[in-house]
Amino acid sequence: MRASNLKIGQILINSGAITEEQLEAVLEKQKTSKKRIADILVEDGIVTEQQVCKALEKQLLIPYLDLDTVQIDPEQMANLIPENLAQQYMVLPISLEGRFLTIAVADPLNYKAFNDIAIYTKLKIKPVIAEPTKITNKFREVYASQKAYDDAKEFVASQQMSDKTKEEAEEAAKAEATGNDQPIIRFVNNMMEEAVYQKASDIHIEPMEKCMRIRFRIDGNCQIYMETAPELIPSVTSRIKFIGNMNIAEKRIPQDGRINYKIGGMEIDLRISVLPSMFGEKIVMRITTSLGMELKKENIGFLPENLKKFDHLISSHRGIILVTGATGSGKSTTLYTGLRAIMRDEINIITVENPVEMIVPGITQVNINEKAGLTFAAALRSILRQDPDVIMIGEIRDGETANIAVSAAITGHLVLSTLHTYDAPSSVARLVDMGIEPYMVSSAVLGIIAQKLVLRLCKDCKQPYSPSHEERLSLNLPLDEDITLYKPCGCEKCNKKGYKGRIAVHEIMLFTHVVKRAVTKNISSDELRDVAIEDGMIPMTENVRRLVLQGVTSYEVFIDVTISND
């Protein structure tokens, strides 16, 4: 039998990837699911997508291509094959050499796809095999930005064709934001979807004199998504304000809003902040939903010793648990993770937040509204009459809130909250500055978790090396042992950065009898740190040091954390 006449099931049997019995079971399942055999095999965990690709490569003599290693010119390729045709046949244009167009395909036996694309492009088709998941991921890279640019061009062209004055254009933008301006709606939707797919934490839309700049904050750093014509500024602003339930006509004062948006089957929550600036209103959209991470305490990044301490803290029935760190250090994620770990039908959990960052079914969540008089303190006083077992306070920011939190903890409630301090010991001084007596702090607080997010090395390109004499001394390593560390390199998967994603590092100061006595004496933060370390607290720098030795992060990150903690 010629290879071209074989079906995928037989090819996988020939390659040894599956047995005839497994194929028969999948064929039976296919009768009701109507999915491709390869898809069912992958879903059931019998084979991986790469195994399927490698088997097809060997049998059909069509090369396999790892799309993670390929850089594609979006503008050229998106214009060669339209998105709807590429999606219909699950193909991706890769490169053009003369009259030969290389395309990545999930199903190299689909000859109709090759024929139709050859007719459409009037080019000779050169197929390569790639995993369906990687083709789908690369789709966004090739088509999403191009769609956004096309929508922007379409809108600018329509604006230039009309003789509206600037005021008339802005009035039209307000009307169009309600649902008539399709290019702007598509532009904004594509922007939000691309931010989610790139795992951005924030979207920055910045009006400037000669352009509108859009940046995504990814792994803590802002990266330019696009710069486009300034004519888009009023319409994009009006569209976002409309879907965020804000006043479109008001441009003189800051506004806040919220969007709940569905992307790829996921419910995404975006908090919006609008601030008047020189050339228009700057908008920052924070993606508050935790993407790609289940809220489980094992996923936060705790060291084994710190995970035990965290379990001990959240299993308590009364007292305050504080999570401290800079803005954007993942404090809220840690709090929500703790709540999810303890929530059950037998206990009543209420949160007070400004604003509510993540909707958690089964928990009563209160959104602060200071303009209406619903402050943290006012909400807390009412909450104490709601028979709570556990109270989460978004942030302790003043003495009144701190006093109510301490009173609630002493009278038998478990209170979880955050403070803006950089380490655990200085949180005690912060509470004392708010007017809480040291003896009250020692009585009410159970423990303080300080955390910071540090960059992860890209798993695909990190390079091993032997540490220098200076690095060994800094990391407290033996000078004569054979030790391997890793440094960033840069590849397509990490966008040439060398780092991909972040991990939280912690120090957890439990209020043991030793620490309580030290707090009551009102000693300095530096002295308290020494006491806590002697009592078993693992400093944040030690947490990072261990990650360096494990190859999770780099020596440069360790130095950065060490300097910032000094």
Buried (B, 14 or more C-beta within 10 A) or exposed (E): EEBEEBEBBBBBBBBEBBEEEBBEBBEEBBEEEEBBBBBBBBEEEBBEBBBBBBBBBBBBEBEBBBBBEBEBBBEEBBEBBEBEBBBEBBBBBBBBEEEEBBBBBBBBBBEEBBEBBBEEBEBEBBBBBBBBEBBBBBBBBBBBBBBBBBBBEBBBEBBEEEEEEEEEBBBBBBEBBEEEBEBBBBBBBBBBBBBBBBBBBBBBBBBBEEBBBBBBBBBEEBEEBBBBBBBBBBBBBBBBBBBBEBEBEEBEEEBEBBBEBEBEEEEBBBBBBBEBEEBBBBBBBBBBBBBEEEBEBEEBBBBEEBBEBBEEBBEBEBBBBBBBBBEBBBBBBBBBBBBBBBBEEEEBBBBBBBBBBBEBEEBEBBBBEEEEEBBBBBBBBEBBEEEBBBBBBBBBBEBBBBBBBBBBBBEEBBBBBBBBBBBBBBBBBBBBEBEBEBEBBBBBBBBBBBBBBBBBBBEEBBEEEEBEEEBBEBBEBEEEEEBEBBBBBBBBBBBEBBBBBBBBBBBBBBBBEBBBEBBBEBBEBEEBBBBBBEBBBBBBBBBBBBBBBEBBBBBBBBBBBBEEBE
